[in-house]
Amino acid sequence: MIYNGFDFAPWFDTRLVTRSLLPEYEIATRDVPGQPGSRFMRAELKPLTIDVAAAWRARPADDMAALRRLMASRLLCLKEAELWLDDERHLGLRYMAVLTSPGALDTLWHTGEATLTFTAYDPVAYGAEGRATVSG
């Protein structure tokens, strides 16, 4: 997992990712006088919740106090940031997401595992970027 430009792979195993294949959406319709039924107006995508199971890869010789501080500082991001997930990184896909729940992050230091919950308010994964020159 890469979040906000930081690769967590050396410290966490984050291969177990849970999310819906498609985000939920809301359909808006309008009744039209004189016609049976309703007319479709628009569809709106709802935010996508992404759960990442994080498990320590720490060694007994590692300074856990220093690692706790480093991980906390790297996970704290008060804006949307790029989130690259291990199961889609090879596809070049990323989300713009915010860590909305560190879960039981406090237990991560003792049990070695925690679930991090991210929310992508724009629930569509972004792919590779391309540039083109347009004239005329």
C-alpha positions in Angstrom: 0.0 0.0 0.0 1.2 3.5 -0.8 -0.7 6.3 0.9 0.2 10.0 0.5 3.4 9.1 -1.3 4.7 6.7 1.4 5.2 3.0 0.7 4.1 1.0 3.7 5.4 -2.3 2.2 8.6 -2.6 4.2 6.6 -2.4 7.5 3.1 -3.7 6.8 1.6 -6.6 4.9 -1.5 -5.0 3.3 -2.5 -7.5 0.7 -6.0 -8.1 2.2 -8.2 -5.3 0.9 -12.0 -5.3 1.2 -14.2 -3.0 -0.9 -17.3 -3.1 -3.1 -16.7 -3.8 -6.7 -18.9 -0.8 -7.5 -19.8 2.1 -5.3 -23.3 2.6 -4.2 -25.3 5.2 -6.1 -28.5 7.2 -5.8 -30.9 7.7 -8.6 -33.0 10.9 -8.9 -36.3 10.8 -10.8 -39.1 13.3 -11.4 -42.8 12.7 -11.9 -44.1 14.1 -15.1 -47.8 15.2 -15.2 -49.8 13.2 -17.7 -47.3 10.4 -18.1 -47.2 7.1 -16.2 -44.2 6.5 -14.0 -41.2 8.8 -13.6 -38.4 10.2 -15.7 -34.8 9.5 -14.9 -32.9 12.7 -14.0 -29.5 11.8 -12.8 -27.4 9.2 -10.9 -25.0 10.2 -8.1 -22.1 8.0 -6.9 -21.7 7.6 -3.1 -18.3 7.4 -1.4 -16.5 4.1 -1.5 -15.3 2.6 1.8 -12.0 0.7 1.5 -10.8 -1.6 4.4 -7.2 -2.5 4.4 -6.0 -5.2 6.9 -2.5 -4.2 8.0 -0.1 -6.7 9.7 3.3 -5.8 11.0 6.4 -7.0 9.3 8.6 -5.8 12.2 11.5 -7.8 13.4 12.4 -8.3 17.1 15.4 -6.0 16.7 13.3 -3.1 15.4 12.8 -0.1 17.6 8.9 -0.3 18.0 8.6 3.1 19.7 10.2 4.7 16.7 8.2 2.7 14.2 4.9 3.6 16.0 5.7 7.3 15.7 6.8 6.9 12.0 3.6 5.0 11.0 1.3 7.4 12.9 3.0 10.4 11.2 2.7 8.7 7.7 -1.0 7.7 8.2 -2.1 11.1 9.4 -3.2 13.1 6.4 -5.9 15.7 6.7 -6.8 15.9 3.0 -7.4 13.5 0.1 -4.3 11.7 -1.0 -3.4 9.1 -3.5 -4.0 5.5 -2.2 -2.4 2.7 -4.2 -3.7 -0.7 -3.1 -1.6 -3.8 -3.4 -4.2 -5.8 -5.3 -4.5 -3.1 -8.1 -1.1 -1.5 -8.2 0.0 -3.6 -11.1 -2.9 -2.1 -13.1 -1.8 1.4 -12.4 -5.0 2.2 -10.5 -5.2 4.5 -7.5 -7.9 6.3 -5.5 -8.0 9.7 -4.0 -8.9 8.8 -0.4 -8.7 9.9 3.3 -8.0 7.6 6.2 -11.4 8.0 8.0 -10.8 5.4 10.7 -7.5 4.0 11.9 -9.6 1.2 13.4 -8.0 -0.3 16.4 -4.6 1.1 15.5 -3.7 1.1 19.2 -3.9 -2.7 19.1 -1.7 -2.9 16.1 1.3 -2.3 18.4 0.3 -5.3 20.6 -1.4 -7.8 18.3 0.4 -6.9 15.1 -2.8 -6.4 13.1 -5.3 -3.6 12.5 -7.9 -2.7 9.9 -7.4 0.8 8.3 -10.6 2.3 6.8 -10.2 4.7 3.9 -13.0 6.6 2.2 -12.8 7.6 -1.5 -15.3 10.4 -1.9 -14.7 10.3 -5.6 -15.2 6.5 -5.8 -13.7 5.9 -9.2 -10.2 4.6 -9.4 -7.8 6.7 -11.5 -5.6 5.1 -14.1 -2.4 6.0 -15.9 -2.2 9.7 -16.9 -1.7 10.7 -20.5 -1.0 14.0 -22.3 -1.9 15.0 -25.8 -1.5 18.2 -27.8 -4.6 19.5 -29.4 -4.6 22.1 -32.1 -7.2 23.9 -34.2 
